[in-house]
Amino acid sequence: MSKSGAEEQHRIHVQQLFVKHQGVLKGYVLGLVPEFASAEDVLQEVFLTVTAKANQFEEGSNFVAWARSIARFKVMEHWRARRGEPQALSNEVLESLAASAPEVEPEEQTERERALKGCLAKLSPTVRELVELRYAQEHKPAEIARIKNWTPEAVYVALSRARAALRACLQKQLALSGKDLI
């Protein structure tokens, strides 16, 4: 295989790794850029950069750590571009958050996902629907309020309680399996 053919194969492999670990990377970005549309934009920038720098990824090394370092810089670029906006975090806070994010191995993520599915199933149908609308369909609370004919405040309270219940359930489930909630 020619050198350019081998480079193309490596680039495709790196893109496949990105797709495989996209959930972990998206969670990382969402932790630092909580607005879904902006987080998606940042994640797309991460994909483009990962693709452009594929030749710098060493086979056998930790792909998630490598891609997260790229994501960290893209998140910082995102906030620098919005420096004047009130929700922008300082560089020190971003660095601290990015540095303290734990490394999540794929099998641990799968266990957390299984635990989360079990915990979601324990929620009442109404609360589960709210969580679905907010996090899977990415509706804003005001949109959910219109859909459900609730007040925005009621949506915020219900989502807050749902997150607290999910966190408690996850802590219990993961403690039983010997894992920590991270």
N, C-alpha and C positions, 0 to 999 in steps of 0.2 A: 504494500500500500504506500502511496506517495506521502510525502510529508504533509502536504495540504489536505489529503484525504484523512490522514491520522488526526490532524488538528480539528477537522470538521467532525469526526467521530467523537473526539474528546469534548468538543463544544456541545454536541447533542447529548452526550452522557451527563455533562454538568447541568444542562437544562432539565433532563429527566430527574436528576437529584433534586433540583429546585422544586419541581412539581411534587415529588415524593414528600418533601419536607415543608411544603408551602404552609400547612396548618401551623406548624411550630413557628415559622417565620412571621406569618400573619399575626399570631398571638403576641409575638415579641413587638412587632410594629404597633399593634393596637394598644399595647401597654404604654407606649410612649406618645402615640398620636390617637387619642380616643375617638375622634370623629371618623366614622367609617369611610366616607368618600375620600377624605385626605389620606387615611391609612392605605386605602386601595391604590391611590396615586403613588404613594411612597413605595408600596410593594411592587408596583409595575416598574418603577425606577430601579429598584433592587434587581428585578429580573433582567432588565436591560443591561445593568452594570455587570451582573454575574455572567451574562452571555458574552459581553465585551471582554471580560477579564478571565474567561474560561481557561485560557492558556496558563494563568497564574495558579490555578487550583492543582495541587499535587494529589494524584490518585493515592488512596489509602489514608489520607489525612481526614480530619473531622470537617465534613462539608458544612454542617450546621453552624459550627463556630466561625468558619470562613465567611459564610453568607451573612451571618449575624453581624460580623464586623462591618461588612458592606452596608447592611441595613442601618447600623448605628450612624454611619456617616450620612446616609440618605435622610434619616430622621433629623439629624442636626442641620442639614441643608434646608429641610422643610421648615424648621423653626426659625432659622436665620432669615429666611425669606419672609417670615411673618413676625419679625422682631417687634414691630409697633403694635401688634394685636395684643389685647389683654391676656389671652390664654397662653401666650408664648412662655416657655420655660427657659430659665437661664441656662447657659452652657454648662455651668457647674452642676446643676440639677440633672440635666440630660446625661452628662458624663457619669454621675453617681448612679442614676437609674440603669444606664446601659451596662456599667461595670458590675452592678449587683445582680443582674439578671442571671438566673441559674442556667447551667447547661442541661438541656433535657434530651435524654436519649430517646430514640424512636420507640422502643418497647415501653418505656415509662409513659410516654405520651399516649400510647395505645391503652395502657391501663387506666390512665386518667380519663381518657375518652369513654371507656367502658363504664367507669364509675359515674361519670357525668350523665351518661345515658340512663343509668339506673336511677340516679337522683332526679333527673327530669321526669321520669315515669312516675315518681312518687308525688309530684306536684299535682294540684287539682287541675282539671282540664282548662279552666279559665286562666289560671296563672301560667300554665304551660303554653297556652295560646299567646299570652302577652310576651313571654320570653321568646317564643318563635317569631312573633311580629317584630320584636326589637332587635334580636341578635341574628336570626337566620335570614329574615327578609329585610333587615336593616332600616326599619321605619323609625323615624324620630318619635319621641313621646307625644308630641303635639299631633302627629299623624295618627298614632295609635288611639289617642283620645277621640279623634273624629271617627275613626273606624268603629270603635267600641261604644261611642256615644257616652264617654266618661269625661270628667274634667282632667286637664293635664296633671293637676296635683294628685288625683287618684291614681293615675298611671305611674307617676314617679314613686308614690308610696308603695304600690303593688310591686313594681319592679325592684325597689329597694328590699322589700321583704322577701321577694323571690330569690334575689342574689344572696341574702343572708341565709335563707333556708338551704340553698344549693351549696353554699360554702360549708355550712355545718354538716350537711350530708356527705359532702366530699371528704371533709376532714375525717369523719367517722369511717367511711368506706376505705379510704387510703390508709388510715391507722390500722384497720383490721388486716390489711394486706402488707403492712410494714413499710409503706411509702409515706413521704411527707407531702403535704399540699404546698406546692410552690407556685 
